[in-house]
Amino acid sequence: MSRTLKKKKHWSGKVVECAVSWGNLGDFGTVVEVLGGAELGQFPHLGQMKLDVLVCHVGKLPYYGDVLLEVNGTPVSGLTNRDTLAVIRHFREPVRLKTVKPGASPNPQIPPYTHTHTRAHGRTAMSTALFVRFRRVASAPPSW
């Protein structure tokens, strides 16, 4: 007897796109809190939002904690928080956002996504890359 395998749905099928505007209340950062960023080892994600001010023109409003993938077609995953806000400030209203709900991890950190990519020695690909980079910097002679 053979078992039928369930196909897992890919996360890209859960991407939500919306076009939002917020009126004359300053920039996007005053209406929607953008958290995370590469400096914290996280993807940029959405925090508290003033829902009474946000207007969704196309699609549906994102939720608290949704990972921010693109702003007007510009990828922001992997950017620092400051750079993400700069990308958002660059565009006029309405702004098109592509978001996705985070996976099984309670917070959208980068390391949980790398657990499946282990090497023969048991290290993850990311920790190996960080180890090699640190070792290269630590073994360099001082520049003074």
Backbone torsions as a table, in degrees:
resi	resn	phi	psi	omega
1	MET	NA	132.9	178.6
2	SER	-105.8	142.5	178.0
3	ARG	-91.7	143.3	174.9
4	THR	-88.0	132.2	-179.5
5	LEU	-89.8	135.9	176.0
6	LYS	-81.4	132.0	175.9
7	LYS	-81.2	128.6	176.5
8	LYS	-78.9	138.3	178.7
9	LYS	-76.7	137.3	179.9
10	HIS	-76.1	146.7	-177.2
11	TRP	-63.1	-24.1	-177.7
12	SER	-67.0	-18.7	176.0
13	GLY	-75.4	-11.8	-178.6
14	LYS	-102.2	8.6	-179.9
15	VAL	-70.0	132.5	-179.4
16	VAL	-114.2	132.1	178.1
17	GLU	-114.3	137.8	177.7
18	CYS	-147.3	157.4	175.3
19	ALA	-116.3	118.2	-176.5
20	VAL	-120.2	150.1	170.2
21	SER	-135.9	162.6	-173.8
22	TRP	-135.8	14.7	175.5
23	GLY	73.9	-150.1	-176.0
24	ASN	-100.3	46.2	-178.2
25	LEU	-105.1	31.2	179.8
26	GLY	90.4	-146.9	-177.4
27	ASP	-93.2	175.0	-175.7
28	PHE	-59.9	-34.2	-177.6
29	GLY	-65.2	-21.5	177.5
30	THR	-81.7	-19.8	-177.2
31	VAL	-102.1	-38.2	-179.2
32	VAL	-125.2	129.5	178.4
33	GLU	-85.3	125.0	177.1
34	VAL	-103.6	119.6	-177.1
35	LEU	-109.6	173.4	176.1
36	GLY	76.3	-159.8	-179.1
37	GLY	129.5	164.3	-175.5
38	ALA	-63.8	-29.0	-179.1
39	GLU	-67.4	-19.8	177.7
40	LEU	-103.7	1.5	-177.5
41	GLY	73.4	29.2	-178.5
42	GLN	-129.6	158.7	169.8
43	PHE	-78.3	150.4	174.8
44	PRO	-63.9	134.4	179.4
45	HIS	-140.7	162.9	-173.6
46	LEU	-87.1	140.2	177.7
47	GLY	-107.8	-137.7	-179.7
48	GLN	-64.0	141.8	-179.9
49	MET	-130.8	143.1	173.4
50	LYS	-88.0	91.6	-173.6
51	LEU	-68.0	-23.5	179.5
52	ASP	-74.3	-15.8	-178.7
53	VAL	-100.6	-35.4	-177.4
54	LEU	-69.4	136.2	175.9
55	VAL	-120.9	125.7	178.9
56	CYS	-98.1	118.8	-178.8
57	HIS	-88.8	-40.8	-178.4
58	VAL	-134.1	138.8	178.7
59	GLY	80.9	-154.4	178.0
60	LYS	-129.2	153.9	-176.8
61	LEU	-62.0	141.7	175.8
62	PRO	-72.9	165.0	-179.3
63	TYR	-105.4	165.3	174.7
64	TYR	-58.8	131.5	178.0
65	GLY	91.5	-8.2	178.9
66	ASP	-64.2	138.3	180.0
67	VAL	-78.5	131.1	-179.2
68	LEU	-88.4	119.2	-177.4
69	LEU	-99.2	-47.2	-176.4
70	GLU	-141.4	151.1	172.1
71	VAL	-127.1	113.2	-177.2
72	ASN	51.2	41.1	177.4
73	GLY	84.2	-3.5	178.6
74	THR	-94.8	118.2	-179.5
75	PRO	-66.6	133.8	180.0
76	VAL	-117.8	-3.5	177.8
77	SER	-66.9	131.0	-178.2
78	GLY	95.0	-5.2	177.4
79	LEU	-88.4	158.3	174.0
80	THR	-72.3	166.0	-179.7
81	ASN	-61.4	-42.8	-179.6
82	ARG	-62.7	-42.5	179.0
83	ASP	-67.5	-37.0	177.8
84	THR	-62.5	-44.8	178.1
85	LEU	-65.4	-34.1	177.5
86	ALA	-66.6	-38.4	177.1
87	VAL	-63.8	-42.8	-179.8
88	ILE	-65.3	-41.8	-180.0
89	ARG	-65.0	-25.1	-177.2
90	HIS	-66.6	-28.7	-175.2
91	PHE	-99.2	151.7	175.7
92	ARG	-86.7	167.7	177.5
93	GLU	-73.8	152.9	-14.5
94	PRO	-73.5	152.4	-179.1
95	VAL	-105.2	131.1	177.1
96	ARG	-88.4	123.1	180.0
97	LEU	-114.5	137.4	170.7
98	LYS	-112.3	121.7	-179.0
99	THR	-129.8	164.6	175.5
100	VAL	-147.2	145.9	176.4
101	LYS	-68.5	141.9	179.2
102	PRO	-66.6	159.5	-178.1
103	GLY	-74.5	-148.6	-175.8
104	ALA	-70.1	-18.8	179.7
105	SER	-69.0	137.1	-178.6
106	PRO	-66.1	-28.9	174.4
107	ASN	-128.3	146.6	-171.9
108	PRO	-77.0	68.0	178.8
109	GLN	-91.1	156.1	-179.3
110	ILE	-73.4	-41.8	-175.9
111	PRO	-56.2	-39.8	179.4
112	PRO	-59.7	-25.3	179.6
113	TYR	-75.9	-11.9	-177.7
114	THR	-102.7	1.3	-177.0
115	HIS	-63.4	-27.2	-177.4
116	THR	-79.9	-14.3	-176.4
117	HIS	-100.9	69.1	-179.9
118	THR	-91.7	150.8	177.9
119	ARG	-96.3	179.9	-176.9
120	ALA	-63.1	-30.3	-177.5
121	HIS	-88.0	3.8	175.5
122	GLY	91.8	-5.7	178.2
123	ARG	-85.8	150.5	174.3
124	THR	-78.5	161.8	-178.8
125	ALA	-61.6	-38.9	-178.7
126	MET	-68.6	-45.0	-178.4
127	SER	-66.9	-32.7	176.3
128	THR	-65.7	-43.0	179.1
129	ALA	-63.7	-41.5	178.3
130	LEU	-65.9	-39.0	179.2
131	PHE	-62.7	-45.0	-179.5
132	VAL	-65.0	-42.5	179.6
133	ARG	-64.7	-43.7	-179.6
134	PHE	-63.9	-42.2	-178.9
135	ARG	-63.5	-39.6	179.7
136	ARG	-64.7	-41.9	-179.4
137	VAL	-71.0	-41.5	-177.0
138	ALA	-68.5	-30.4	-177.6
139	SER	-87.4	-6.7	178.7
140	ALA	-73.9	144.1	178.8
141	PRO	-69.9	151.4	178.8
142	PRO	-60.5	147.4	-175.3
143	SER	-94.1	7.2	179.9
144	TRP	-88.5	NA	NA
